[in-house]
Protein backbone atom coordinates (compact mmCIF):
# COMPACT_ATOMS: atom_id res chain seq x y z
CA UNK A 1 0.00 0.00 0.00
CA UNK A 2 2.94 2.19 0.68
CA UNK A 3 4.33 1.32 -2.72
CA UNK A 4 1.06 2.02 -4.43
CA UNK A 5 0.84 5.22 -2.52
CA UNK A 6 4.35 6.18 -3.68
CA UNK A 7 3.52 5.18 -7.23
CA UNK A 8 0.38 7.22 -7.07
CA UNK A 9 2.36 10.13 -5.74
CA UNK A 10 4.92 9.74 -8.55
CA UNK A 11 2.20 9.32 -11.10
CA UNK A 12 0.35 12.36 -9.86
CA UNK A 13 3.67 14.30 -9.86
CA UNK A 14 4.27 13.26 -13.46
CA UNK A 15 0.73 14.18 -14.44
CA UNK A 16 1.03 17.38 -12.55
CA UNK A 17 4.34 18.09 -14.30
CA UNK A 18 2.80 17.34 -17.69
CA UNK A 19 -0.20 19.52 -16.89
CA UNK A 20 2.03 22.29 -15.70
CA UNK A 21 4.15 21.93 -18.86
CA UNK A 22 1.04 22.05 -21.03
CA UNK A 23 -0.20 25.02 -19.02
CA UNK A 24 3.13 26.81 -19.43
CA UNK A 25 3.10 26.05 -23.18
CA UNK A 26 -0.47 27.34 -23.40
CA UNK A 27 0.45 30.50 -21.49
CA UNK A 28 3.42 31.09 -23.82
CA UNK A 29 1.15 30.62 -26.83
CA UNK A 30 -1.38 33.06 -25.34
CA UNK A 31 1.42 35.57 -24.67
CA UNK A 32 2.62 35.26 -28.31
CA UNK A 33 -0.94 35.76 -29.60
CA UNK A 34 -1.40 38.76 -27.33
CA UNK A 35 1.89 40.21 -28.56
CA UNK A 36 0.76 39.72 -32.18
CA UNK A 37 -2.57 41.41 -31.42
CA UNK A 38 -0.80 44.22 -29.59
CA UNK A 39 1.52 44.83 -32.58
CA UNK A 40 -1.46 44.73 -34.94
CA UNK A 41 -3.34 47.26 -32.77
CA UNK A 42 -0.27 49.54 -32.60
CA UNK A 43 0.04 49.45 -36.40
CA UNK A 44 -3.65 50.26 -36.80
CA UNK A 45 -3.43 53.10 -34.28
CA UNK A 46 -0.36 54.55 -36.03
CA UNK A 47 -2.07 54.25 -39.42
CA UNK A 48 -5.19 55.97 -38.04
CA UNK A 49 -3.09 58.74 -36.47
CA UNK A 50 -1.24 59.31 -39.75
CA UNK A 51 -4.54 59.44 -41.63
CA UNK A 52 -5.97 61.91 -39.11
CA UNK A 53 -2.79 63.97 -39.32
CA UNK A 54 -3.04 64.09 -43.14
CA UNK A 55 -6.71 65.06 -42.97
CA UNK A 56 -5.95 67.73 -40.38
CA UNK A 57 -3.13 69.07 -42.53
CA UNK A 58 -5.44 69.19 -45.58
CA UNK A 59 -8.09 70.98 -43.52
CA UNK A 60 -5.51 73.50 -42.34
CA UNK A 61 -4.32 74.07 -45.91
CA UNK A 62 -7.90 74.62 -47.08
CA UNK A 63 -8.57 76.89 -44.13
CA UNK A 64 -5.45 78.93 -44.84
CA UNK A 65 -6.35 79.16 -48.54
CA UNK A 66 -9.87 80.19 -47.58
CA UNK A 67 -8.49 82.81 -45.23
CA UNK A 68 -6.15 84.03 -47.96
CA UNK A 69 -9.05 84.23 -50.41
CA UNK A 70 -11.15 86.01 -47.82
CA UNK A 71 -8.25 88.36 -47.10
CA UNK A 72 -7.84 89.08 -50.83
CA UNK A 73 -11.56 89.75 -51.19
CA UNK A 74 -11.53 92.08 -48.20
CA UNK A 75 -8.49 93.87 -49.56
CA UNK A 76 -10.07 94.28 -52.99
CA UNK A 77 -13.27 95.64 -51.39
CA UNK A 78 -11.20 98.12 -49.39
CA UNK A 79 -9.25 99.19 -52.49
CA UNK A 80 -12.47 99.60 -54.49
CA UNK A 81 -14.04 101.71 -51.74
CA UNK A 82 -10.84 103.76 -51.48
CA UNK A 83 -10.79 104.47 -55.21
CA UNK A 84 -14.47 105.46 -55.13
CA UNK A 85 -13.87 107.81 -52.21
CA UNK A 86 -10.79 109.27 -53.90
CA UNK A 87 -12.88 109.96 -57.02
CA UNK A 88 -15.55 111.63 -54.90
CA UNK A 89 -12.93 113.68 -53.09
CA UNK A 90 -11.30 114.70 -56.36
CA UNK A 91 -14.67 115.75 -57.81
CA UNK A 92 -15.52 117.69 -54.65
CA UNK A 93 -12.15 119.47 -54.80
CA UNK A 94 -12.72 120.27 -58.47
CA UNK A 95 -16.14 121.74 -57.69
CA UNK A 96 -14.77 123.73 -54.75
CA UNK A 97 -11.83 125.14 -56.72
CA UNK A 98 -12.57 128.56 -58.19
CA UNK A 99 -12.91 128.50 -61.95
CA UNK A 100 -10.28 131.07 -62.75
CA UNK A 101 -10.05 129.74 -66.28
CA UNK A 102 -13.65 130.57 -67.05
CA UNK A 103 -13.84 133.97 -65.46
CA UNK A 104 -13.40 137.06 -67.55
CA UNK A 105 -13.11 137.49 -71.27
CA UNK A 106 -10.82 134.51 -71.95
CA UNK A 107 -13.09 132.20 -70.00
CA UNK A 108 -16.08 133.39 -71.99
CA UNK A 109 -14.23 132.68 -75.22
CA UNK A 110 -13.13 129.21 -74.08
CA UNK A 111 -16.51 127.61 -74.74
CA UNK A 112 -17.64 126.79 -78.23
CA UNK A 113 -20.88 128.72 -77.74
CA UNK A 114 -19.30 132.04 -76.91
CA UNK A 115 -20.41 135.11 -78.86
CA UNK A 116 -17.92 137.44 -77.25
CA UNK A 117 -15.66 137.58 -80.29
CA UNK A 118 -18.31 137.48 -83.01
CA UNK A 119 -18.98 140.76 -84.72
CA UNK A 120 -22.62 141.82 -84.74
CA UNK A 121 -22.77 141.95 -88.53
CA UNK A 122 -21.40 138.45 -89.11
CA UNK A 123 -23.13 136.70 -86.19
CA UNK A 124 -24.22 133.31 -87.50
CA UNK A 125 -22.88 133.83 -91.03
CA UNK A 126 -20.32 131.25 -92.02
CA UNK A 127 -18.58 131.32 -95.40
CA UNK A 128 -19.00 128.26 -97.55
CA UNK A 129 -16.11 125.91 -98.12
CA UNK A 130 -15.99 126.74 -101.79
CA UNK A 131 -15.67 130.47 -101.40
CA UNK A 132 -12.27 131.96 -100.88
CA UNK A 133 -11.84 134.71 -98.35
CA UNK A 134 -9.76 137.59 -99.69
CA UNK A 135 -9.51 140.49 -97.36
CA UNK A 136 -9.24 143.75 -99.23
CA UNK A 137 -7.08 146.51 -97.95
CA UNK A 138 -9.18 149.63 -97.31
CA UNK A 139 -7.32 152.80 -97.96
CA UNK A 140 -9.45 155.93 -97.67
CA UNK A 141 -8.75 158.32 -100.49
CA UNK A 142 -11.11 161.08 -99.45
CA UNK A 143 -11.71 162.97 -96.28
CA UNK A 144 -15.21 161.52 -95.92
CA UNK A 145 -13.84 158.01 -96.31
CA UNK A 146 -11.39 158.73 -93.51
CA UNK A 147 -14.22 159.97 -91.28
CA UNK A 148 -16.25 156.81 -91.99
CA UNK A 149 -13.26 154.69 -91.04
CA UNK A 150 -12.83 156.58 -87.77
CA UNK A 151 -16.51 156.15 -86.93
CA UNK A 152 -16.41 152.42 -87.63
CA UNK A 153 -13.35 152.02 -85.40
CA UNK A 154 -14.88 154.03 -82.59
CA UNK A 155 -12.02 156.49 -82.45
CA UNK A 156 -13.27 159.83 -81.13
CA UNK A 157 -10.27 162.10 -81.22
CA UNK A 158 -7.64 161.21 -83.68
CA UNK A 159 -4.91 163.65 -84.37
CA UNK A 160 -3.93 164.06 -87.94
CA UNK A 161 -0.41 165.04 -88.51
Order of alpha helices (4+ residues) and beta strands (2+ residues): alpha-alpha-alpha
